[in-house]
Amino acid sequence: MSNLFKRIPGPIILAICLIIARYLFPQKMTFIVEIITFSIYIMGNDILYGYMGMVSFGQPFYLGVGAYTTAIYLAYLGRDPLIGMGLALLAGVVTGVILGPGFIRLRGDYFALINAATCAMGLFTVEKLLLPITRGDDGLWYRARMSPTPLLDLRRPEEFFWFAIFILIIVLFLYRWLDRSVLGATFRAIKVNEGKMKFLGYDTFMIRWIGYTFACILAALGGSMYAINFGFVNPSIAEPARAPEVLVATLLGGAGTVYGAFCGTAVFLGIKDFVSTYIMTRWELAVGILTFIVCFKFSNGVWGTIAPFLTGKRRE
């Protein structure tokens, strides 16, 4: 297994596993797409928390930025889902550039709380202030307006699956590059000792700003994929109550690792799906118990625990 991981890039292996799962469990195709979409969203939070040690309770806001940007475009302005996704990525960049300088000056609890406040204000905005545009809790429906795209018709779930696989591969390769790059090393160094980084001459403010912007972009991308896949968006996607889910999934997978976000997402959504379907409706209890076990016995998360056996002690 170790030799396999050395010869074939991890993102390709993961994509192959997902394709096999799609044909072994055809009734779970939508669930697999949900894992892919949510894992990209979790990667954004992992940059903040896993790499830079910044806890945020506002990630649903950034997810909503991408989702509503795409939804509003498709509902009122255009029909091409790819253009909607491009606009969502641009919205993620703009959000990071505008909010970053103010937010990243804060530390610890203050950074977490300012993000939580932003999330609450974002929910109020789409529910109340922009009611004529977003239609409030009724949500935006626009699937009938979407036009077919070249090669893959993203309106069809079975073809959106292949598109999601393609996006996941690209994101994972970029994420793996980030993990091994000097920029990724500076992210970790800031988490360990920002004072020493400043002493060595690094502009830690700019580094944190870049990391924050990357997190916004990935969250917006995840939100856009959600909007295109379901053809519907409502304010529940940006509820502040969903913020802890992001941190739990990050911890379960293994913070600060390339594949930790995906593993954490698969475990979190897998437990949610299994428990709520076969055992009980209060799936939060099972996730809470597992989180206790991971925090006290497996602090490196699922991927951090199994990675040494799969990669021959190589960190990835």
C-alpha angles and dihedrals in degrees: 000000000000091000090048092056090049094052101039121048113249095236090057092049091050091049091050090051091052092049091050090049090050091059096038091052106025092168089062097056093109090049091052091051089050090054091050093049095045093046091058087052090050091051089063091055090045090061089056099041107020097042106025102024095236115144114210128187092183104073094114087063092059090045089052092050090061095040096049094042090057093040095051091048093050094042098048116004113035147351107227112103092201091058088048090054091048090052090050091054089049089050089053091052092048091048092051094045095048102038098032101077092054100038100045092055086072123081137207116333093008092058091048093048097046088054091048090051091049090051091052091049091048091054091050090049096055094039100045118002096047095034095129089055104034095033090225118241091354088069133204120295116193110143091114090058095053115106125216116267128219118276094354125044102219091197089072114077094215091055094041086059091065091046090052090050090052093050092046092053092051093047093047093050090050090045091050089050090051091050091054098038131095088250091058090049091052090051090056092043091055089052092052101040121348092177092063090048090056090047089054090054102257119145096234092179091060092044092053090046091053091049092048091050092050088053091052092049094051092046090049090049091052091049092049092051089050091051094049095044097051099031088220138082131184133170094267088083090067100041113139089223088071094060096090090057089067094053092045092052090047092052094044093055098041123271118246097020130114098237098026093093092054094045092047091050093049092050095044097047092037092057091043091052097042099042096044091047104042111016116023142333095242096080089159089077092059092046090048092052092048090048090054090051093048094047095049103032108020106031091167092062129227097308094039088056100046100033096083090057093048101040102035095252091311112140115231 
